[in-house]
Amino acid sequence: MTSPRAYRKALPVFDAIAEIRRCSGTRLDPDIVLAFFACQPKIVMPGDVRAAPG
């Protein structure tokens, strides 16, 4: 969702997270969504200052 595709622009991370929450229980398995959010703080996005050497 956060990567650009030929058929759509990339979503900002905040919007992608909102979409994941919105689709939980319909298009997305709620157990998988819960697991994603349990480990999501550990995910480092490109450009994230936590990824900078330091």
Predicted model as a PDB file, atoms N, CA, C, CB and O in Angstrom, pLDDT in the B-factor column:
MODEL        1                                                                  
ATOM      1  N   MET A   1       0.808  -1.208   0.000  1.00 90.00           N  
ATOM      2  CA  MET A   1       0.000   0.000   0.000  1.00 90.00           C  
ATOM      3  C   MET A   1       0.850   1.272   0.000  1.00 90.00           C  
ATOM      4  CB  MET A   1      -0.918  -0.001   1.197  1.00 90.00           C  
ATOM      5  O   MET A   1       0.441   2.304  -0.532  1.00 90.00           O  
ATOM      6  N   THR A   2       2.021   1.183   0.596  1.00 87.00           N  
ATOM      7  CA  THR A   2       2.858   2.379   0.708  1.00 87.00           C  
ATOM      8  C   THR A   2       3.894   2.478  -0.405  1.00 87.00           C  
ATOM      9  CB  THR A   2       3.556   2.393   2.047  1.00 87.00           C  
ATOM     10  O   THR A   2       4.739   3.373  -0.394  1.00 87.00           O  
ATOM     11  N   SER A   3       3.828   1.558  -1.368  1.00 89.00           N  
ATOM     12  CA  SER A   3       4.719   1.610  -2.530  1.00 89.00           C  
ATOM     13  C   SER A   3       3.918   2.041  -3.754  1.00 89.00           C  
ATOM     14  CB  SER A   3       5.404   0.230  -2.777  1.00 89.00           C  
ATOM     15  O   SER A   3       2.781   1.607  -3.939  1.00 89.00           O  
ATOM     16  N   PRO A   4       4.510   2.895  -4.589  1.00 92.00           N  
ATOM     17  CA  PRO A   4       3.779   3.316  -5.790  1.00 92.00           C  
ATOM     18  C   PRO A   4       3.639   2.147  -6.767  1.00 92.00           C  
ATOM     19  CB  PRO A   4       4.498   4.506  -6.476  1.00 92.00           C  
ATOM     20  O   PRO A   4       4.532   1.309  -6.892  1.00 92.00           O  
ATOM     21  N   ARG A   5       2.516   2.114  -7.442  1.00 93.00           N  
ATOM     22  CA  ARG A   5       2.238   1.096  -8.458  1.00 93.00           C  
ATOM     23  C   ARG A   5       1.862   1.817  -9.751  1.00 93.00           C  
ATOM     24  CB  ARG A   5       1.090   0.115  -7.995  1.00 93.00           C  
ATOM     25  O   ARG A   5       1.544   3.007  -9.743  1.00 93.00           O  
ATOM     26  N   ALA A   6       1.903   1.092 -10.843  1.00 95.00           N  
ATOM     27  CA  ALA A   6       1.547   1.686 -12.136  1.00 95.00           C  
ATOM     28  C   ALA A   6       0.091   2.144 -12.151  1.00 95.00           C  
ATOM     29  CB  ALA A   6       1.793   0.682 -13.271  1.00 95.00           C  
ATOM     30  O   ALA A   6      -0.259   3.073 -12.878  1.00 95.00           O  
ATOM     31  N   TYR A   7      -0.753   1.502 -11.358  1.00 95.00           N  
ATOM     32  CA  TYR A   7      -2.187   1.780 -11.365  1.00 95.00           C  
ATOM     33  C   TYR A   7      -2.658   2.635 -10.193  1.00 95.00           C  
ATOM     34  CB  TYR A   7      -2.941   0.493 -11.364  1.00 95.00           C  
ATOM     35  O   TYR A   7      -3.840   2.969 -10.113  1.00 95.00           O  
ATOM     36  N   ARG A   8      -1.739   2.999  -9.270  1.00 92.00           N  
ATOM     37  CA  ARG A   8      -2.124   3.879  -8.170  1.00 92.00           C  
ATOM     38  C   ARG A   8      -0.897   4.481  -7.506  1.00 92.00           C  
ATOM     39  CB  ARG A   8      -2.961   3.118  -7.140  1.00 92.00           C  
ATOM     40  O   ARG A   8       0.205   3.940  -7.593  1.00 92.00           O  
ATOM     41  N   LYS A   9      -1.106   5.603  -6.844  1.00 94.00           N  
ATOM     42  CA  LYS A   9      -0.038   6.249  -6.092  1.00 94.00           C  
ATOM     43  C   LYS A   9       0.149   5.526  -4.753  1.00 94.00           C  
ATOM     44  CB  LYS A   9      -0.354   7.758  -5.869  1.00 94.00           C  
ATOM     45  O   LYS A   9      -0.747   4.829  -4.277  1.00 94.00           O  
ATOM     46  N   ALA A  10       1.308   5.706  -4.170  1.00 90.00           N  
ATOM     47  CA  ALA A  10       1.574   5.150  -2.842  1.00 90.00           C  
ATOM     48  C   ALA A  10       0.743   5.898  -1.807  1.00 90.00           C  
ATOM     49  CB  ALA A  10       3.088   5.233  -2.493  1.00 90.00           C  
ATOM     50  O   ALA A  10       0.542   7.108  -1.912  1.00 90.00           O  
ATOM     51  N   LEU A  11       0.264   5.167  -0.813  1.00 88.00           N  
ATOM     52  CA  LEU A  11      -0.447   5.800   0.295  1.00 88.00           C  
ATOM     53  C   LEU A  11       0.559   6.220   1.364  1.00 88.00           C  
ATOM     54  CB  LEU A  11      -1.518   4.840   0.891  1.00 88.00           C  
ATOM     55  O   LEU A  11       1.552   5.527   1.583  1.00 88.00           O  
ATOM     56  N   PRO A  12       0.312   7.344   2.028  1.00 87.00           N  
ATOM     57  CA  PRO A  12       1.121   7.660   3.203  1.00 87.00           C  
ATOM     58  C   PRO A  12       0.919   6.565   4.261  1.00 87.00           C  
ATOM     59  CB  PRO A  12       0.745   9.069   3.779  1.00 87.00           C  
ATOM     60  O   PRO A  12      -0.137   5.935   4.307  1.00 87.00           O  
ATOM     61  N   VAL A  13       1.915   6.343   5.093  1.00 83.00           N  
ATOM     62  CA  VAL A  13       1.839   5.282   6.100  1.00 83.00           C  
ATOM     63  C   VAL A  13       0.592   5.431   6.967  1.00 83.00           C  
ATOM     64  CB  VAL A  13       3.093   5.292   6.981  1.00 83.00           C  
ATOM     65  O   VAL A  13      -0.087   4.442   7.241  1.00 83.00           O  
ATOM     66  N   PHE A  14       0.282   6.647   7.399  1.00 84.00           N  
ATOM     67  CA  PHE A  14      -0.893   6.871   8.246  1.00 84.00           C  
ATOM     68  C   PHE A  14      -2.166   6.390   7.552  1.00 84.00           C  
ATOM     69  CB  PHE A  14      -1.018   8.360   8.606  1.00 84.00           C  
ATOM     70  O   PHE A  14      -3.018   5.767   8.187  1.00 84.00           O  
ATOM     71  N   ASP A  15      -2.303   6.672   6.266  1.00 88.00           N  
ATOM     72  CA  ASP A  15      -3.490   6.254   5.512  1.00 88.00           C  
ATOM     73  C   ASP A  15      -3.529   4.738   5.325  1.00 88.00           C  
ATOM     74  CB  ASP A  15      -3.522   6.949   4.145  1.00 88.00           C  
ATOM     75  O   ASP A  15      -4.601   4.134   5.362  1.00 88.00           O  
ATOM     76  N   ALA A  16      -2.371   4.127   5.125  1.00 88.00           N  
ATOM     77  CA  ALA A  16      -2.310   2.665   4.974  1.00 88.00           C  
ATOM     78  C   ALA A  16      -2.729   1.987   6.269  1.00 88.00           C  
ATOM     79  CB  ALA A  16      -0.885   2.211   4.570  1.00 88.00           C  
ATOM     80  O   ALA A  16      -3.462   0.998   6.241  1.00 88.00           O  
ATOM     81  N   ILE A  17      -2.274   2.506   7.400  1.00 87.00           N  
ATOM     82  CA  ILE A  17      -2.664   1.944   8.693  1.00 87.00           C  
ATOM     83  C   ILE A  17      -4.164   2.089   8.907  1.00 87.00           C  
ATOM     84  CB  ILE A  17      -1.894   2.627   9.837  1.00 87.00           C  
ATOM     85  O   ILE A  17      -4.815   1.166   9.395  1.00 87.00           O  
ATOM     86  N   ALA A  18      -4.710   3.235   8.548  1.00 89.00           N  
ATOM     87  CA  ALA A  18      -6.154   3.439   8.671  1.00 89.00           C  
ATOM     88  C   ALA A  18      -6.920   2.450   7.788  1.00 89.00           C  
ATOM     89  CB  ALA A  18      -6.526   4.887   8.294  1.00 89.00           C  
ATOM     90  O   ALA A  18      -7.963   1.938   8.196  1.00 89.00           O  
ATOM     91  N   GLU A  19      -6.418   2.181   6.598  1.00 92.00           N  
ATOM     92  CA  GLU A  19      -7.066   1.230   5.693  1.00 92.00           C  
ATOM     93  C   GLU A  19      -7.009  -0.189   6.260  1.00 92.00           C  
ATOM     94  CB  GLU A  19      -6.402   1.273   4.304  1.00 92.00           C  
ATOM     95  O   GLU A  19      -7.982  -0.935   6.153  1.00 92.00           O  
ATOM     96  N   ILE A  20      -5.901  -0.560   6.850  1.00 91.00           N  
ATOM     97  CA  ILE A  20      -5.784  -1.879   7.471  1.00 91.00           C  
ATOM     98  C   ILE A  20      -6.800  -2.013   8.598  1.00 91.00           C  
ATOM     99  CB  ILE A  20      -4.349  -2.112   8.005  1.00 91.00           C  
ATOM    100  O   ILE A  20      -7.480  -3.034   8.705  1.00 91.00           O  
ATOM    101  N   ARG A  21      -6.906  -0.992   9.433  1.00 91.00           N  
ATOM    102  CA  ARG A  21      -7.895  -1.025  10.527  1.00 91.00           C  
ATOM    103  C   ARG A  21      -9.324  -1.117   9.970  1.00 91.00           C  
ATOM    104  CB  ARG A  21      -7.753   0.238  11.423  1.00 91.00           C  
ATOM    105  O   ARG A  21     -10.148  -1.882  10.472  1.00 91.00           O  
ATOM    106  N   ARG A  22      -9.601  -0.330   8.932  1.00 95.00           N  
ATOM    107  CA  ARG A  22     -10.951  -0.288   8.349  1.00 95.00           C  
ATOM    108  C   ARG A  22     -11.344  -1.635   7.749  1.00 95.00           C  
ATOM    109  CB  ARG A  22     -11.033   0.802   7.274  1.00 95.00           C  
ATOM    110  O   ARG A  22     -12.507  -2.029   7.825  1.00 95.00           O  
ATOM    111  N   CYS A  23     -10.393  -2.338   7.158  1.00 96.00           N  
ATOM    112  CA  CYS A  23     -10.686  -3.593   6.467  1.00 96.00           C  
ATOM    113  C   CYS A  23     -10.609  -4.820   7.369  1.00 96.00           C  
ATOM    114  CB  CYS A  23      -9.741  -3.764   5.320  1.00 96.00           C  
ATOM    115  O   CYS A  23     -10.913  -5.931   6.935  1.00 96.00           O  
ATOM    116  N   SER A  24     -10.208  -4.625   8.609  1.00 95.00           N  
ATOM    117  CA  SER A  24     -10.131  -5.747   9.546  1.00 95.00           C  
ATOM    118  C   SER A  24     -11.522  -6.342   9.748  1.00 95.00           C  
ATOM    119  CB  SER A  24      -9.528  -5.296  10.905  1.00 95.00           C  
ATOM    120  O   SER A  24     -12.469  -5.634  10.090  1.00 95.00           O  
ATOM    121  N   GLY A  25     -11.628  -7.639   9.532  1.00 96.00           N  
ATOM    122  CA  GLY A  25     -12.908  -8.317   9.700  1.00 96.00           C  
ATOM    123  C   GLY A  25     -13.732  -8.418   8.441  1.00 96.00           C  
ATOM    124  O   GLY A  25     -14.738  -9.127   8.411  1.00 96.00           O  
ATOM    125  N   THR A  26     -13.312  -7.707   7.382  1.00 97.00           N  
ATOM    126  CA  THR A  26     -14.022  -7.816   6.099  1.00 97.00           C  
ATOM    127  C   THR A  26     -13.042  -8.372   5.058  1.00 97.00           C  
ATOM    128  CB  THR A  26     -14.605  -6.414   5.641  1.00 97.00           C  
ATOM    129  O   THR A  26     -13.074  -9.564   4.752  1.00 97.00           O  
ATOM    130  N   ARG A  27     -12.184  -7.523   4.521  1.00 97.00           N  
ATOM    131  CA  ARG A  27     -11.204  -7.974   3.531  1.00 97.00           C  
ATOM    132  C   ARG A  27      -9.969  -8.582   4.172  1.00 97.00           C  
ATOM    133  CB  ARG A  27     -10.796  -6.822   2.645  1.00 97.00           C  
ATOM    134  O   ARG A  27      -9.260  -9.363   3.537  1.00 97.00           O  
ATOM    135  N   LEU A  28      -9.705  -8.231   5.428  1.00 96.00           N  
ATOM    136  CA  LEU A  28      -8.513  -8.719   6.120  1.00 96.00           C  
ATOM    137  C   LEU A  28      -8.908  -9.510   7.362  1.00 96.00           C  
ATOM    138  CB  LEU A  28      -7.588  -7.547   6.503  1.00 96.00           C  
ATOM    139  O   LEU A  28      -9.846  -9.150   8.074  1.00 96.00           O  
ATOM    140  N   ASP A  29      -8.180 -10.586   7.606  1.00 97.00           N  
ATOM    141  CA  ASP A  29      -8.420 -11.430   8.777  1.00 97.00           C  
ATOM    142  C   ASP A  29      -8.085 -10.633  10.042  1.00 97.00           C  
ATOM    143  CB  ASP A  29      -7.570 -12.745   8.705  1.00 97.00           C  
ATOM    144  O   ASP A  29      -6.967 -10.137  10.176  1.00 97.00           O  
ATOM    145  N   PRO A  30      -9.033 -10.506  10.965  1.00 96.00           N  
ATOM    146  CA  PRO A  30      -8.780  -9.691  12.157  1.00 96.00           C  
ATOM    147  C   PRO A  30      -7.636 -10.219  13.024  1.00 96.00           C  
ATOM    148  CB  PRO A  30     -10.032  -9.610  12.986  1.00 96.00           C  
ATOM    149  O   PRO A  30      -6.949  -9.430  13.672  1.00 96.00           O  
ATOM    150  N   ASP A  31      -7.420 -11.529  13.047  1.00 96.00           N  
ATOM    151  CA  ASP A  31      -6.304 -12.075  13.822  1.00 96.00           C  
ATOM    152  C   ASP A  31      -4.962 -11.661  13.223  1.00 96.00           C  
ATOM    153  CB  ASP A  31      -6.400 -13.603  13.890  1.00 96.00           C  
ATOM    154  O   ASP A  31      -4.009 -11.384  13.952  1.00 96.00           O  
ATOM    155  N   ILE A  32      -4.894 -11.623  11.896  1.00 94.00           N  
ATOM    156  CA  ILE A  32      -3.663 -11.193  11.225  1.00 94.00           C  
ATOM    157  C   ILE A  32      -3.438  -9.698  11.446  1.00 94.00           C  
ATOM    158  CB  ILE A  32      -3.725 -11.511   9.708  1.00 94.00           C  
ATOM    159  O   ILE A  32      -2.304  -9.261  11.641  1.00 94.00           O  
ATOM    160  N   VAL A  33      -4.508  -8.922  11.415  1.00 91.00           N  
ATOM    161  CA  VAL A  33      -4.391  -7.483  11.665  1.00 91.00           C  
ATOM    162  C   VAL A  33      -3.874  -7.244  13.083  1.00 91.00           C  
ATOM    163  CB  VAL A  33      -5.758  -6.773  11.457  1.00 91.00           C  
ATOM    164  O   VAL A  33      -3.007  -6.396  13.291  1.00 91.00           O  
ATOM    165  N   LEU A  34      -4.401  -7.986  14.055  1.00 91.00           N  
ATOM    166  CA  LEU A  34      -3.917  -7.844  15.436  1.00 91.00           C  
ATOM    167  C   LEU A  34      -2.441  -8.209  15.531  1.00 91.00           C  
ATOM    168  CB  LEU A  34      -4.743  -8.728  16.393  1.00 91.00           C  
ATOM    169  O   LEU A  34      -1.676  -7.525  16.211  1.00 91.00           O  
ATOM    170  N   ALA A  35      -2.036  -9.281  14.855  1.00 91.00           N  
ATOM    171  CA  ALA A  35      -0.634  -9.689  14.861  1.00 91.00           C  
ATOM    172  C   ALA A  35       0.240  -8.610  14.214  1.00 91.00           C  
ATOM    173  CB  ALA A  35      -0.460 -11.037  14.125  1.00 91.00           C  
ATOM    174  O   ALA A  35       1.333  -8.322  14.703  1.00 91.00           O  
ATOM    175  N   PHE A  36      -0.233  -8.018  13.124  1.00 88.00           N  
ATOM    176  CA  PHE A  36       0.513  -6.951  12.466  1.00 88.00           C  
ATOM    177  C   PHE A  36       0.724  -5.783  13.414  1.00 88.00           C  
ATOM    178  CB  PHE A  36      -0.213  -6.484  11.204  1.00 88.00           C  
ATOM    179  O   PHE A  36       1.839  -5.276  13.538  1.00 88.00           O  
ATOM    180  N   PHE A  37      -0.337  -5.353  14.081  1.00 86.00           N  
ATOM    181  CA  PHE A  37      -0.212  -4.211  14.978  1.00 86.00           C  
ATOM    182  C   PHE A  37       0.600  -4.540  16.228  1.00 86.00           C  
ATOM    183  CB  PHE A  37      -1.583  -3.718  15.376  1.00 86.00           C  
ATOM    184  O   PHE A  37       1.169  -3.642  16.848  1.00 86.00           O  
ATOM    185  N   ALA A  38       0.659  -5.800  16.597  1.00 87.00           N  
ATOM    186  CA  ALA A  38       1.500  -6.195  17.729  1.00 87.00           C  
ATOM    187  C   ALA A  38       2.983  -6.022  17.389  1.00 87.00           C  
ATOM    188  CB  ALA A  38       1.211  -7.657  18.129  1.00 87.00           C  
ATOM    189  O   ALA A  38       3.778  -5.667  18.260  1.00 87.00           O  
ATOM    190  N   CYS A  39       3.361  -6.269  16.135  1.00 84.00           N  
ATOM    191  CA  CYS A  39       4.771  -6.132  15.752  1.00 84.00           C  
ATOM    192  C   CYS A  39       5.039  -4.862  14.967  1.00 84.00           C  
ATOM    193  CB  CYS A  39       5.205  -7.326  14.936  1.00 84.00           C  
ATOM    194  O   CYS A  39       6.201  -4.569  14.682  1.00 84.00           O  
ATOM    195  N   GLN A  40       4.043  -4.109  14.611  1.00 75.00           N  
ATOM    196  CA  GLN A  40       4.190  -2.919  13.786  1.00 75.00           C  
ATOM    197  C   GLN A  40       5.170  -1.898  14.372  1.00 75.00           C  
ATOM    198  CB  GLN A  40       2.846  -2.273  13.591  1.00 75.00           C  
ATOM    199  O   GLN A  40       5.907  -1.286  13.599  1.00 75.00           O  
ATOM    200  N   PRO A  41       5.225  -1.674  15.694  1.00 71.00           N  
ATOM    201  CA  PRO A  41       6.220  -0.711  16.196  1.00 71.00           C  
ATOM    202  C   PRO A  41       7.657  -1.143  15.914  1.00 71.00           C  
ATOM    203  CB  PRO A  41       6.039  -0.513  17.690  1.00 71.00           C  
ATOM    204  O   PRO A  41       8.561  -0.307  15.919  1.00 71.00           O  
ATOM    205  N   LYS A  42       7.882  -2.427  15.671  1.00 70.00           N  
ATOM    206  CA  LYS A  42       9.218  -2.935  15.393  1.00 70.00           C  
ATOM    207  C   LYS A  42       9.588  -2.795  13.922  1.00 70.00           C  
ATOM    208  CB  LYS A  42       9.319  -4.385  15.811  1.00 70.00           C  
ATOM    209  O   LYS A  42      10.755  -2.948  13.560  1.00 70.00           O  
ATOM    210  N   ILE A  43       8.609  -2.506  13.074  1.00 67.00           N  
ATOM    211  CA  ILE A  43       8.851  -2.379  11.635  1.00 67.00           C  
ATOM    212  C   ILE A  43       9.468  -1.011  11.362  1.00 67.00           C  
ATOM    213  CB  ILE A  43       7.526  -2.567  10.817  1.00 67.00           C  
ATOM    214  O   ILE A  43       8.928   0.011  11.785  1.00 67.00           O  
ATOM    215  N   VAL A  44      10.576  -0.991  10.672  1.00 59.00           N  
ATOM    216  CA  VAL A  44      11.245   0.265  10.342  1.00 59.00           C  
ATOM    217  C   VAL A  44      10.957   0.577   8.884  1.00 59.00           C  
ATOM    218  CB  VAL A  44      12.787   0.186  10.610  1.00 59.00           C  
ATOM    219  O   VAL A  44      11.282  -0.205   7.991  1.00 59.00           O  
ATOM    220  N   MET A  45      10.349   1.721   8.659  1.00 60.00           N  
ATOM    221  CA  MET A  45      10.015   2.149   7.316  1.00 60.00           C  
ATOM    222  C   MET A  45      11.209   2.901   6.711  1.00 60.00           C  
ATOM    223  CB  MET A  45       8.743   3.038   7.326  1.00 60.00           C  
ATOM    224  O   MET A  45      11.950   3.560   7.440  1.00 60.00           O  
ATOM    225  N   PRO A  46      11.404   2.812   5.399  1.00 56.00           N  
ATOM    226  CA  PRO A  46      12.473   3.594   4.773  1.00 56.00           C  
ATOM    227  C   PRO A  46      12.317   5.066   5.106  1.00 56.00           C  
ATOM    228  CB  PRO A  46      12.475   3.393   3.249  1.00 56.00           C  
ATOM    229  O   PRO A  46      11.215   5.609   5.033  1.00 56.00           O  
ATOM    230  N   GLY A  47      13.394   5.701   5.464  1.00 56.00           N  
ATOM    231  CA  GLY A  47      13.350   7.126   5.814  1.00 56.00           C  
ATOM    232  C   GLY A  47      13.029   7.379   7.270  1.00 56.00           C  
ATOM    233  O   GLY A  47      13.071   8.523   7.721  1.00 56.00           O  
ATOM    234  N   ASP A  48      12.709   6.338   8.010  1.00 55.00           N  
ATOM    235  CA  ASP A  48      12.400   6.470   9.428  1.00 55.00           C  
ATOM    236  C   ASP A  48      13.685   6.823  10.175  1.00 55.00           C  
ATOM    237  CB  ASP A  48      11.765   5.157   9.992  1.00 55.00           C  
ATOM    238  O   ASP A  48      14.725   6.206   9.942  1.00 55.00           O  
ATOM    239  N   VAL A  49      13.625   7.790  11.051  1.00 51.00           N  
ATOM    240  CA  VAL A  49      14.828   8.216  11.768  1.00 51.00           C  
ATOM    241  C   VAL A  49      15.374   7.102  12.650  1.00 51.00           C  
ATOM    242  CB  VAL A  49      14.530   9.451  12.615  1.00 51.00           C  
ATOM    243  O   VAL A  49      16.559   7.116  12.984  1.00 51.00           O  
ATOM    244  N   ARG A  50      14.547   6.140  13.033  1.00 51.00           N  
ATOM    245  CA  ARG A  50      15.038   5.016  13.820  1.00 51.00           C  
ATOM    246  C   ARG A  50      15.996   4.142  13.003  1.00 51.00           C  
ATOM    247  CB  ARG A  50      13.863   4.176  14.332  1.00 51.00           C  
ATOM    248  O   ARG A  50      16.805   3.403  13.563  1.00 51.00           O  
ATOM    249  N   ALA A  51      15.895   4.235  11.682  1.00 47.00           N  
ATOM    250  CA  ALA A  51      16.746   3.418  10.819  1.00 47.00           C  
ATOM    251  C   ALA A  51      18.104   4.081  10.588  1.00 47.00           C  
ATOM    252  CB  ALA A  51      16.053   3.164   9.477  1.00 47.00           C  
ATOM    253  O   ALA A  51      19.021   3.452  10.062  1.00 47.00           O  
ATOM    254  N   ALA A  52      18.230   5.337  10.978  1.00 45.00           N  
ATOM    255  CA  ALA A  52      19.480   6.052  10.746  1.00 45.00           C  
ATOM    256  C   ALA A  52      20.577   5.529  11.682  1.00 45.00           C  
ATOM    257  CB  ALA A  52      19.277   7.571  10.945  1.00 45.00           C  
ATOM    258  O   ALA A  52      20.339   5.316  12.871  1.00 45.00           O  
ATOM    259  N   PRO A  53      21.764   5.330  11.138  1.00 48.00           N  
ATOM    260  CA  PRO A  53      22.847   4.887  12.010  1.00 48.00           C  
ATOM    261  C   PRO A  53      23.148   5.940  13.060  1.00 48.00           C  
ATOM    262  CB  PRO A  53      24.105   4.575  11.195  1.00 48.00           C  
ATOM    263  O   PRO A  53      23.058   7.141  12.804  1.00 48.00           O  
ATOM    264  N   GLY A  54      23.501   5.479  14.223  1.00 45.00           N  
ATOM    265  CA  GLY A  54      23.722   6.532  15.140  1.00 45.00           C  
ATOM    266  C   GLY A  54      24.221   6.238  16.438  1.00 45.00           C  
ATOM    267  O   GLY A  54      24.417   7.147  17.244  1.00 45.00           O  
TER     268      GLY A  54                                                      
ENDMDL                                                                          
END                                                                             
